[in-house]
Amino acid sequence: MWVWVELGRSQPRARGFRIAVLGPLTGLLFLTIGSYDPFTALGLVFALFAWRTHSRLLFLPAGFYPGIQHFEQSVAVIISWSLLTLVLREDFLKTWLSCWNPIWLLPRAIVGKAALSLILFSQSIDPSEGRIHWLGCTNWLKQAIAGSVNFGPVLILSFFAAAWAIMILTLMIPNTWRRRIYLLSALLIPALFAVITLNHTQGFVMVTIPLVALSTVVVLSHPRLCQNREPHDGSRN
């Protein structure tokens, strides 16, 4: 939805919509109906809208809700999203310079996590239960490496579908080493998150939602990276 709105009528909106719909996020949300992933995705989409509208009123719940919903994913999302913004805003997001850096969502996410923890403590519930179970695995390193090897081909073949091309084109944007390091770090954070938490493709897809959405809008709006051709009119010579 965010990609559709941002591309506008004069941009390749349908192409961006197809990339978003055919990507793995749609399949993941169908597979996890009844789980918390769809609610996390809705929270991240809301954060994207709040970021673009420059609204202080919306920016507060935009960080608070993900902190309650899935704090660990939210931290990885906010950091990688902030790094990508640093890469793109200098040349390609000049109309968005008034947008706050997404890193300011992090304190709000921390407040959301703290509020949730207090509520759970008041009910004699451990807020970390089920969240960090992977830290207690005696063979965690073996599982992380084996899982990454097993899921690697699946990730390469299915991840993003056409959005792989979007990410490759995004890699062509930086023109300085500093910005290249920022961009590679933004892509590395979701990968490390997926490996460390043993969540693999599910965690990777969720954490990259803002990266894919923002990269899709930038690439499809840029004439050098994605040339938009006018429909052929047979009446013209």
N, C-alpha and C positions, 0 to 999 in steps of 0.2 A: 504494500500500500504506500509506504513512504517513497519508494523508488518511483511509483506511478505518479504521485503528486509532485515530486521534485523535478521530474523530467519535463512536465508541462506539455501543453498542446503542440508546441513548435518543435519538440525534441522527439527522438525515437522512443516514445513511451511504450509502444507495444513490444519493442525488442527488449527493453529493460524488464517489462512485466513477464515476458516469456522466460528470461534468464532467472528471474526470481522464483517463478512458479516451478520451473523444471529443475531447480537446484535441490540439493538433498534436504534442505530445511523442511520443505513441504512433506516429503516422505517421512522424515523424522517426527513431525508433528502428528501425522496420521498414526504412526506406529506407537506413539506415546500418549494417545488419547486416554484421559483419566489420570495421567501423571502430571508432574509440575512443569514439564518443559514448555507446553503451550502457554502457560501463564508467564513463564520467564520470557518467552519470545514477545508476548504482548507488552510486557514491561519495557523491554529493550526498544521496541517500536515506539512506544510512548516517549521514551527518553530521546529518541531521534527527533520526534516532532517538537518536543520541548526545547531541544538544543537549537533547532532552526527557527523557532518563533521568538527566541530571545526573551522568553517570559520567565521572570523571577518566580512568579506564582507557580508555574508548571515545573520549573527546574527543581523545586524542593521535593515534590512527590516523585519526580522522575528518578531521583537517586535513592530516595527513601524506600520505595517499593522493591526495586531489585535487591536492596540490602536485606530486606525481609524474606523475599522469595528465594534467592539463591546467592548468598553473599560471596562464596568462593568464585563462582562464575562471574559475578558482577565486578569483582576486583580485576580479574584478567581482562574482561571486556573493556572496562574504563581505561586501563593503562594502554592496551593496544590501540584502542580508538583514539586516545590522546596523541599517541606517537604518529599515527597516520594523519591526523589533523595537522600536526607540525610539518609533515612532508608536503601536504597538498595546499595548505592555505596561502602560502607565499605567492604562488603563481596562479592557482586554479580556483581558489576559494575567496577571491578578493571581495566578492559580494557578500561573503559570509564572515568578514573580519569582525563584525560586531558580535558574532556568536561567542559565547563563553567557551573556554577550553573544557572539554569533557572531563578533565581531571577533577574539576570542582564537583562532579557527581560523587566522588569517592568519600568525602566527609559525610555526605548525606546517606550514602550506603552504610557507612560505619554506624551512624546514628540509628538507622533502621535495624541493623543487626543487634545493636545494644538493646533497643526497645524489645525486639523479639526475645532476646535472651532473658531479659527481666521478666517478661510474661511467662516464659517457660519455667524459669526458676521459681516463680510464684506458685506454679502448679506442680512443683517437685519433679520437673522433667529436665533431663540433661540436654541442653541445646546443641551439643556436639554429637549426640547419638546418631549414628548412621552417616554423619558427614565426613568424618576423618577415620573411618574404619580401616582405610587402606594404609594408614600409618602403623597399624598394629600387625600388618602382614609380615611374617618372618621371612618370606621369600619375595618381598616387594620388588626388589631389583630384577629378579628373574621374571616375574610376571610383567613388569613394565617393558622389559626388552622383548620378551616372547610375544606379548600382546601387540607391540608396535610392529614387529615383523609380520605377524599374522594379519593385522588390519591394514598394513601399509599398502598392499596392492588394491584392496577394496577402496581405500581412501583415494588413491590416485585415479582409479577407474571411475569412481562415482562422485567424488567430491566436486560440487558446483556444476558439473557438466560443462556448459558453455562458460560458466564463470571462471573456469581455469584460464580461459583466454583473457578475461577481464583482469585477473590478478597479474598475468604476465605483462599485459599492457601497462598496468599500474607500476610495475617494476621499471618501466622505461621512463617514468616521469622524472625521478630525481636527477639533478644535474650537478650535485655536489656530494662528496663522500659523507658528509654529516647527515644529509637527508637520506642517503642510501642506507646508512646504518640505522636511522630511525625506522625506515620502512622494513628492513629485514628484521629488526627487533619486534615490530608490530606483528609480523607474520610468525615469528618464532615463539612468542608468548602463548598463543593458542595451542601450538604443537606441544610445547613443554607442559602446559596444563593438562592436555589430553593424556600424555605419557605418564606424568607424575601421579595423577589421580586414578589411573587405570580405567579411565572413562572413554578413551580412544575416540572413535568417530563421533559419538554423541556429544561429548564435551567439546570437541574441536568445532563441530558445526555450530553449536550454540554460541560459543565465544566469538566466532567470526561473523556473526550477524551484522553488526555495524560496519565492519571492514568491507564486507561484500556489498552492502547497500551503498555505502559512500563511494567505493571504487566504481561501482556500476554507473552511478550518476555522473561521476567525473569523466570516466572514459567515454561514455556515450554522448556526453555533451561537448567533448573536445574534438575540434575538426581535424587535428593532426592524427590523433589516436584512433578515431572512428569516424571516417568520412561519411557524411549523410548524403545520399544521392536522392535527387528529386525523381519522382515517378516519370517514366518515359511517356511523353505525349506524342502520339503518332501524327498529330496534326501539325507538329512543328517540323521544319526542314533542318 
